Amino acid sequence: MANEQTATLPKATATGQSRNYIDFHPKLFTALRNYNAARLKTDIIAGIVVGIVALPLAIAFAIASGVSPTIGLVTAIIGGFMVSALGGNTVQIGGPTGAFIVIVYNIIAQFGLHGLAIATFMAGVILVLMGLFRLGTIIKFIPYPIVVGFTAGIAVTIFSTQINDFLGLGLRDIPGQFIPKWGMYFSNLGNIDLCTVATAALSLGIIVGAPYLSKKLPGALIAIIAVTAGAFVLGTFTDWYSVETIGDRFGTMATDIPTPHGFTLNMATINLLLPSAFTIAVLGAIESLLSATVADGVTGSRTNSNTELIGQGLANITVPFFGGIPVTGAIARTMTNITNGGRTPVAGIVHALVLLIIFLFAMPLINYVPLACLAAVLMVVAYNMSGWRTIVGIFHAPKSDISVLVVTFLLTVIFDLTIAIEIGLLLAVVLFMRRVMENTQIKVYSEQLDVAEADTGMHEVLDVAPGVSVYEIDGPFFFGIATKFDEMMRSTLADKPKVRIIRMRKVAFIDATAIHNLEILIRSSHSEGIHIVLSGVRPGVRQSLEHAGIDRLMHPENICDHITKAVAMANEIAKAR
């Protein structure tokens, strides 16, 4: 008869590796071992293209987040360099992304730039700790509806933040909340500026139409160059054309990397900003690892998730000292890197150097870029982020997934991302536990028990003596099931058996609540003269029971490795009594 226990096999590990080492192995050092001139050439070309593509995005994301374009470029330069040099993916491109616009804007509104620097620094520390504690794999298991929900919510929020600049309403001190913001928009529709709308519409048309001419042409950059040139000419030689530019709003921008500066940390500030820091860390980890996963699917490489988190964390620890905003992996820029031949982190480093050169020598030209043009860029980004096709697909999924998606989306739009992630995760966990409980059965047998051996296909019918009850737990034995099991035991107290067999062959793990309930059952059964026999206890579960002292509450032989032995023992006890 096959043994009911499931053998615990040692997990395979790489030669010479220990489970206790720090999993930090940047891909840059691996890539350079067999590096050659041909690879350098393709990496340089890819890096130049990605740097050009990243330029308008870094500027647009910075302005939408409530900071100057200088900060966006500094973040892309320093953060992009560190992500490529220290990350766990060969082609990941890091920098400011649209996902952080909402949370950065809200943090600045509440706590100012100093508060943003502290929150970003703390988020970097959290990311490093996540990598050190090997949570890189676990973060990938965040439910997909949550990711889709808050991503779509961010897209809607980004879109709503650009209405003012797209229509040229000229509003200041716009509310951060979604509903009051749109209320202000509707009440000021009479202030629409036709020149601004025409500029934004032309920019939007160029961005949308550029891929039809060539997929390698960065539509956002073409729009910025063409529309900026046109706006400058019209603004210089006509009296009727006037649109607000980056220089009009932010003044002349510096062309030097900011001098590093510190900030004050104390427990009151940490407690105040910890929720925001946690949101930045979780969002950054999700976006970076999703980007890395997509890149792996295209290149066939394999991301070291823990190294990637540590690299992202170190980047976010560093950029606040230069006034930067949060850094994460960017899917669009990463895919641009791949499609242009980038295959090592050198391409990402080149992209950062290209941005540095532009920052040092071309910043005065950025002052002439119309804000309406950047609004069009961000609206396209928001559309691409929305994932509406994915949302339509999820609406064919189970109702629980739809509920998580809708709740996360609405909370992101109406309130903020911190609340959306927290409540979305909580709702997903609750619905998951409910699903597990619904699919975990507790069966009661008496008189006869049909023993099915899955590995041999054999069946054996065991005769169960009068006074013996068999309870089989079909699934994990955690607090939800423990309560269900306890209720079942209480409902059968009127018919007291002489022996209770608890069959646990399908219990993969057991938690503290289940152990506590099992201890109470054993003690109360013994006080009533009822024997308890455990059957098919897996090694891991048995170890948990022994650590809790359950084995000392009953005879060791009453913990059996197979139901045949358990039934034989129980029958003998029942007959003897």
N, C-alpha and C positions, 0 to 999 in steps of 0.2 A: 504494500500500500504506500502510495507516495506521501512524503512528509508535507504537512500543511504549511510549515514555516517557509518563508521566502528568504533564501540565503542572501546575506549581505556581501556583495562582491566589492573588493577594494577599487576605488576609482582610479582610472589610469591617469598618470601625470607624466609630464615630459621628463626626460632623463635629467637627473641632477636638480630638478626643481622641487622646492618644498612648499607646503601649503602655507607657510608662515612668512614667505618673502614678500617684499613690496612689489606689486605688479606695476612697475613703471619702466617701460621700455619704448621710448620714442621711436617712431618709424623712420625718422630722419637718419639715425645712425645705422639702421639696417639697410636702408636704401643706398647709402654711400659706399657700402662694401664692394659692390660690383658696378659702380657708376662709370659712365663713359661719355665721350664727347657727343655721340648721337643723342643720348638721353638728355644731356644738358641742353642741346639745341631745342628739342621739343619742349622741355620744361620752360625754357626762356620764352619761347613763343606763346605758350599757354599762359605763363605768368603775366606777360604784357597784355594779352587780351583780357584776362580776368581783372587786372588792375584797372583797365579802361572801363570795363563793365561795372566794377565796384565803385568807381568814383561818383557817379550820380546817385547811386543807392545810398552810399555813406552820407552824402550831403542831405538827401531827402529824408532819410531816417532820423538824422540828427535834428533837423528843423521840426519835423513832426513830433519828436520827443520833447521839444521845448528847449533845446540847446542850440548853440551856434554850429554852423557847418565845420568850423575848425575842430570842434570836439569830435564830430563824426569821423573826420579824416584821421585825427590822432588815434582814435579808437581802432579804426581799420588798419592803420599802420602798425601800431604796437601789438594790438590783439591778434591781428592776422599773422604777424611774424611769429608770435609765441605759439599760437595754435598749430602752425605748420611745423615749427621747430621742436615742440614738446608733445604733440598729440599722438594718438594711437592709430590714425588713419593716414594713408599715403597721399590722398588727394583732397583732404578736407580744407576748405577755405573758410577762415573765421573772420568775424567782424560784427558790426552792429546789424541787426535784422529787424524786420517789421514786427516780429512777434513781441519785441520788447517795447514798442512805441507806447502802448497803453499804460503799462506798469511804470515805465520811466516817467512819463508825463504826470501820472498821479503822484509818484513819490516826490517829484520836484514841486508840484503844487502844494503838497502837504509839508514837506520837510526841507525844501530847497536843494541846491546843488551839493551842499555839505552832507545832507542826509542821503542823497543818491550815492555819493562816494562811499559812505559807510556801508550802505546796503549792498552795493556792488562788491566791496571788499569782503563782507561777511558771506555773501553768496559764493565768492571764490573759495573761501575757507571750507564752506559746506561741500562744494564740489570736490575739493581735494580729499576731504574726509570720506566722501562717498567712494572715490577711487581707491583710497587706502583700505577701506573696509570691503572692497570687492563688490560694490553695489551696481557696477556697470551693467551686469546682465539683468539684475532684478528690475532696473528702471525701465527696461524694454517691455515689461509685462504690465505697464499701465494700460488699462482698457482702451481700445481703439476709439470707441464712441466719445470718450473724454477728450482725447487728442483732437478728433475731428470737431467736437463741439467748441472747445476754446479757441481752436485755430479759426474756425468760421466766425466766432464772436469777435476775435481780434480783427479779422478782415473787415467786418461791418464797422467796427469802431474806427479803424484807420480811414475807411471811406468817409465816415461822418466827420472826421477831423479836417478833411481837405475841402469841404464844401465852401468854407469861407474864402480860401485862396483861389479856388476854381471859378467861383462866381464873382470874385472881386467885391465882396460885401463890405470890406474894410472894418470888420468888427474887432474889438479888443476885449480882453477879459472874458473870453467865452467860457461858460461853465464846463467843468470836466464831465459831469453826468450826461448820459446819453439823451434822456428825455428833455431836460432843460436846454440842452445844446440845440436840439432840433426845434424847440419852441422859439429860441432866439433867431434861428435861421428863417423860420416861416414868418416871423414878425418883421424881418428886415429884407424880404424878397424885393421890395421896391428899390433897394440900393444896388441892384445888380449892375456891374460895369461891363458894357458890351465889349470893350477892347480886351479886358481880362478874359472874358468867356471865349472870345475868338482865339486868343493866344493859347488858352488851355485846350480848346477843341482841336486846334491845329497840332498841338503837341501830342494829344491823344491819338489823332489820326496817324501821325508818323510812327508812334510806338507800335500801334496795332498793325500798320501796314508794312513795317520794315522786314519782318520775317518772311513775307511773301516775295520780297526781292532777294534776300539772302538770309539764311538762318544764322549765319555767323556774324551778321551786322547787329551790334547792340542798339536796339531801337531807342532805348532811353538816352544813350549818349548822342545819337544822331539828332534826336529831338532837341536836346539841350543846346547842342552846337548851332543847329539851323535856326531854331526859334530865338535863341539869345542874339545871334547875329542880326536876324530880321528885326527884333525888338529894338536893338541898339540903333540900327539905321533909321527906323521909323521914329523912334523917340528923339533922335538928333535932328532930323530934317523935316519933321512935321510938328504941328501944334496940337493936333487932335489925338495923337496916340500917347498914352501914358499908362504903364503898368508897374506895380510894385516889384522891386528886385530884391535879391538877397542883401545887397549893399544898403538899400533903403531901410531895411528892417534891422540889420545887425551892424551896420557901419563897416568901416575898413577893418578887415580881419588880419590877424598876425600871420606871419609866414615862418615863424620859428616854433619848434617843438616846445611846448610849455615846460617851465622848470618844475621838477618834482616838488610836491608839497604834501604835508601830512594832514591829519585830521584827528580830532579828539574822540577817544572811545571811553565810555563808561557804561556801567550796568544799566542805567536808565535808558541810555540811547540804544544799547543792544536790545533790550526788551521791547522798545518801541518799534525798532526797525526789523526785528527778527522775522515777523511774518512776511514782510516784503522781500527780505533776503532769501527766505526759503522758497518763495514763489519764483524769484529770479533763478535760483539754483535748479529747481525742478524743471522749470520751463527750458532753461539752457541745456540741461542734461537730455531732456526729451528731444529737443530740436536737433542737438548735435548728434545724438545716437541715431535718430531717424535719418538724418542726412548721411551719416556714415554707412548705415544699412543700405540705403539707396545706392550709394557709391560702390559698395561691395558687390551689389548685384550686377553692376555694369562692368566693373574692372576685374571681378573674380578674386579680389584681395580679401583679407580678413582683418577687421578692426579689432584692436585690443581695447575693449570698452573701458576698462579701469584706467589705462594710460590716457585715453582720450579725456576722461573726466578730470584726471589730475592736470593734464595740459590746459584744459579749459579753465580749471580752477586757478592755476597759476596766472593765466592771462587776466582773469577778472580780479585777482589780487593786485596785479601790477597797474592796470589802466587807471584806477581811481586816483593814483598819485600824480597822474598827468591830466586829470580832469576828465577822463574818458567815461563812457557809458558801458553797460554790460556787453560782453562778447559771447558769441556762440557760433556754431557751425551754420553755414548758409547753404541751403540746398541748391538754389539757383546758381550761385557762384561756383559751387563745387561741381555741378554738372557742366557749367561752361568750361571749367578747368579740364574735365575729362574729355569733352568733345573736341577740345583744341589740342589734345595730345599729352596733357599733364599726367604723369604717373608716379611722381615722387614728391615729397614735401618741398623740394627745391622750387617747384612751380609756385607754391604758396608764398615762399620767401621772396621770390621775384615779384610777385603781385604786390607785396608790402613795399618793396623798394620802388616800384613804379609809382605807387601812391605817394611815397615820400618825395620823389623827384617832382611830381605835380604839385605837392604841397609847398615845396620850397621855391618853385619857380613860376607857378601858374595861378597862385591864389588870388592875385588882383583881378584876374579875368572872371573868377567865380562871382564876384560882386555884381556882375551884369546879368546873371541868370534870373529870369522872371520866376517869381514864386508860383505863378499859375502853371508854368511848365513842370515844376517839381510836384505840384498837386496832381497833374495828369500822370506822372510817373508812379506816384503812390497809389492812385486809383487802379492802375493796371496791376500793381503789386497786390493790392487788396483783392482784386478779382481772381488772380492766380492763387492766392492763399485760401480763398473761400471754399474751394473743393466742393462745389455744389453737386457735381456728379456723384461724388462719394456719399454725400448726404442723401441723395435720392436712393442710392443703393442700400444704405443703412436702414431706410424706412421700410425695406422688405425684410429686415432682421427681426428677432424677437422683440416684444414690447418693452422688455426691461432695458435693452440696448437703446431703443428709441427714447425712452424716458431719460436715461443718462445723457444722451446727446442733447436733447431739448433743454433739460435743466442746466447743463453746463453752458450751453450757448446763451440762454437768457440771462444767467447770472453774470457771464462775462460782459454782455452788452449793457445790461441795466445797472449792475453794481461794479465789480471789478474782478480782475483775474485771480487775485488771491482767494477771494470767497469762492469763485467758480471752481478752482482746482481742489480746494479743501472739501467743499460739499460734493463735488463730482466724484472724488475718490471715495468719500464716505458712502454715497449712494451706491456706487459700483460695488463696494465691499458688502454692503447690506444685501443688495440684490444677488450677488454671487453666493453669499451664505444661504440665502433663501433657496436658491436653485440647488445648492448642495444638499440642503435639508430635505427638499422635495424629492431628490433622487436617492437619498440614503434611506434604506428600509431597515426596520427592526422586525425580524420574523420570530414567531413563537412556535415551537414544535412540542408535541407530546405523542406518546405511543410509538410512532415510527418517524424516522429521519432518513431522507433520501440524500446520500452523500455522493456528490458529483465531483469527479476528479477531472479538472479541465485539461491537465497535461496528458492524461491517458485516455480520456473519453469514457472511462468506466463509471458505472453507477453501483452503489451498494446501499441496501436498505437496512438500517440499524433499528433494532427493537429497543424502544425506550421504556424502562420499567415504570409502573405506576409510582407517582410521587417524584418523578424527575421531569423538570421543564428545561427546554433548550431555547435560549434567546440568541439569535444571530444578528450581529451588527454588520450591515452591508455598506461599508464606507468609512470615512474618517470619523474618529470619535473625538469631536471637539465640543465647545460649550453649547452650541445650538443642539447638537444631537444628544449631548449629555442630558439636557433638560427634557428632550423628547423621550429618552430612555427612562429617565427618572419618573416621568408621568406614567409611562407604561407599567413600570414596576409597581407604582402606587395603585394603579387600577386593578392589579391582580393580587393585592394583599389578602383578599378574602379567601382565595384558594391557595393556601400555603403549601408549597411542595416540600419534600424532604431534601432535595438537591436542586440547585440552580446551576445549569451549565451556560456560561456566556461564551459563545463562539466568536472569535475575533480574527479569523483568518483573513478577512478583507479590511481590517483596520490598519491602514498604512501609518497613521500617527495618532497620538493621543495628547490632549493638552491638560493643563492644570485643573480646569473645571471638571473634565471627565474623570481625572484621577481622584479628585475630591469626592465626586458623586459615587465612584466605585468604592472608595474607602468607606463612605457612609453605608452603602448597600452591604458590604462585607460585615461591618460591625453590627448593623441591625439584624442581618440574617443569622449571624452567630448567636446573638442574644435570644433569637427565637428558635435556635436549634437547627437552623437550615445551613447545609453545607454549600459552599460556592466552589465551582470548578471552572477554571479558565481554559479555553481550548484554542489551539492554532495561533498562539501569541507570537507575533513576529519579533525578531531579535531587537530591533530598534524600540518597539513598544515595550518589550520585556525590560529593556534597560531603563526606560523611563519609570516603569512600575517599581523596579528594584531601587532606583534612586529615591523614590517617594516612600519606600518602606512597605509597599503593598505585599511583597513576598513574605514579610514577617508577620502579617495579619492572618495568613493561611498556611497550610502545610505546603512545602515546596512541591510535593508530588501532585498537588491539586492544580498546578499550572502545567498543562499537557501540551505536547507539540502536535497532536492530531485528535480529531473528533472521535475516532474509534476508541482510543485509550480513554478519553474523557467519559464517553458513554458507558464503557465497561466499568470504570471506577464508580461512576454515579449509580449504576444499576446495583453494584455490590453494596454500596452504602445504603441505598434505599431498601434492599432486601434484608440487610442486617438490622435495620431499624424497624 
